[in-house]
Amino acid sequence: MLQITHPKIQPEEHLATIMDMDNFDPTARVFFSDHVLREAGTNKLSIIGIFQAWNASHFPFPIPPFIATVSLENLTNLPKKLTLLIRIEQIDTGLVLANAGAMMGFHPDFKMDDVTNSLEVSIPINPFVVNSPGKFVAVVLVNGNEIARKTFSVTSLTQPNPQNPTP
């Protein structure tokens, strides 16, 4: 699991216990990209090569490593510790093809306000194999609770020849 280093995030020894999750209701958006750079000083993200789907020349098709950037929003009543997980699932079967995550701890004095009520976390996703074209979903969980889904597809670049249909 990826350990996040961020100016507002403290090492494990400074973590407080998890606050009551009843008042914590985050939302999220997910972006897939080839690379992400975080600028020192300003903390700006440069998300490079954003994409929404894969086009495969053959199957089984190896999905190369990529980055899933999760923009967490509505972070009022932020717990002092968050575990962010992403599962890549095949929609038809529910089969989990990949998963990755990050653990974040916030200094006890850190408070989200209206200006900083969001947080972007970029998580590398390891390669995995897709056996056939289809629909897939990236499921985002925070502290075990599902907060977002991003549907994507893997399509075949080869089209059946209409003059020679396959049986």
C-alpha positions in Angstrom: 0.0 0.0 0.0 1.3 3.5 -0.9 2.2 5.8 1.9 1.3 9.4 1.1 3.7 12.2 1.8 2.1 15.6 1.8 2.8 18.8 3.8 -0.6 18.5 5.5 -0.2 14.8 6.1 1.8 13.5 9.1 3.7 10.3 9.6 2.0 7.3 11.2 3.3 8.1 14.7 1.2 11.3 14.8 -2.1 9.7 13.8 -5.1 10.2 15.9 -7.8 7.5 16.2 -10.5 7.4 13.5 -13.3 9.8 14.3 -17.0 8.8 14.0 -17.6 8.2 10.3 -21.3 9.0 10.6 -20.7 12.8 9.9 -18.1 12.2 7.2 -19.6 11.9 3.7 -16.9 12.5 1.0 -17.5 12.4 -2.7 -14.9 11.7 -5.4 -14.0 12.0 -9.1 -11.6 9.6 -10.7 -9.2 10.4 -13.6 -7.0 7.8 -15.4 -3.7 9.0 -16.8 -0.2 7.9 -17.9 1.7 10.1 -15.5 1.1 12.6 -12.7 3.6 15.3 -11.5 3.1 17.2 -8.2 4.9 20.6 -8.3 7.0 21.3 -5.2 6.0 24.4 -3.3 2.6 25.0 -5.0 1.4 21.4 -4.8 -0.2 21.7 -8.2 -0.9 18.5 -10.2 0.1 18.0 -13.8 -2.0 15.1 -15.0 -0.4 13.9 -18.3 -2.2 11.6 -20.8 -5.7 11.5 -19.5 -7.8 8.6 -21.0 -11.2 7.0 -20.5 -10.8 3.6 -22.2 -8.4 1.1 -23.7 -8.3 -0.2 -27.3 -6.9 -3.7 -27.5 -5.3 -5.3 -30.6 -5.6 -8.8 -29.1 -6.9 -10.8 -26.1 -5.9 -11.6 -23.5 -4.7 -7.9 -23.4 -2.2 -6.7 -20.8 -3.3 -3.3 -19.3 -0.1 -1.4 -18.7 0.6 0.5 -15.4 -1.4 3.7 -15.1 -2.3 6.3 -12.5 -5.7 6.7 -10.9 -6.1 10.2 -9.5 -8.9 10.6 -7.0 -10.2 14.0 -6.2 -11.8 13.7 -2.8 -14.4 16.4 -2.0 -16.8 17.3 0.7 -14.2 16.6 3.4 -15.9 18.4 6.3 -15.6 16.4 9.6 -12.4 14.8 8.2 -11.2 11.9 10.2 -7.6 12.0 11.3 -6.9 8.8 9.4 -8.1 7.8 5.9 -7.6 4.6 3.9 -8.3 5.1 0.2 -8.7 2.0 -1.9 -9.4 1.5 -5.6 -10.6 -1.8 -7.0 -10.7 -2.5 -10.7 -13.6 -4.9 -11.4 -15.1 -6.6 -14.4 -18.8 -5.5 -14.4 -20.2 -8.8 -15.8 -18.6 -11.1 -13.3 -17.5 -8.9 -10.4 -14.0 -10.3 -10.8 -11.4 -8.0 -9.1 -8.6 -7.5 -11.6 -6.5 -5.1 -9.6 -6.5 -3.0 -6.5 -4.3 -0.3 -4.9 -4.5 2.0 -2.0 -3.1 4.7 0.2 -3.2 5.4 3.9 -3.2 9.0 5.0 -3.0 10.5 8.4 -3.6 14.2 9.3 -2.1 16.2 12.1 -4.6 16.5 15.0 -4.7 20.3 14.5 -5.4 20.1 10.8 -8.8 21.4 9.8 -10.5 21.4 6.3 -12.1 24.7 5.5 -14.2 26.0 2.6 -11.1 26.7 0.6 -9.3 23.4 1.1 -12.3 21.2 1.2 -10.8 18.8 -1.3 -7.7 16.6 -1.7 -6.2 15.0 -4.8 -4.5 11.6 -4.3 -2.7 9.9 -7.2 -2.4 6.1 -6.9 -0.4 3.9 -9.2 -2.3 0.9 -10.6 -0.2 -2.2 -11.4 -0.5 -4.0 -14.7 -3.3 -6.5 -15.1 -4.8 -8.7 -17.9 -8.2 -8.4 -19.5 -9.3 -11.6 -21.2 -12.0 -10.1 -23.5 -13.6 -6.8 -24.5 -16.1 -5.5 -22.0 -17.2 -3.0 -19.4 -15.2 -2.4 -16.2 -15.5 -0.2 -13.1 -13.0 1.4 -10.8 -14.6 1.4 -7.3 -13.3 4.0 -4.8 -13.6 3.2 -1.1 -12.7 5.5 1.8 -12.3 3.7 5.2 -14.2 0.7 3.7 -17.2 2.8 2.4 -17.8 3.0 -1.3 -17.9 6.7 -2.4 -17.5 6.6 -6.2 -17.5 4.4 -9.3 -15.9 5.1 -12.7 -17.0 2.9 -15.6 -14.7 2.3 -18.5 -14.4 0.0 -21.4 -11.8 -2.2 -23.1 -12.7 -2.5 -26.8 -11.2 -4.6 -29.6 -9.5 -2.8 -32.5 -10.2 -5.7 -34.8 -13.6 -5.7 -36.3 -15.2 -8.9 -37.8 -15.1 -8.9 -41.6 -18.8 -8.5 -42.8 -18.0 -10.6 -45.9 -16.6 -13.5 -43.9 -18.7 -13.6 -40.7 -17.4 -15.9 -38.0 -19.8 -18.6 -36.8 
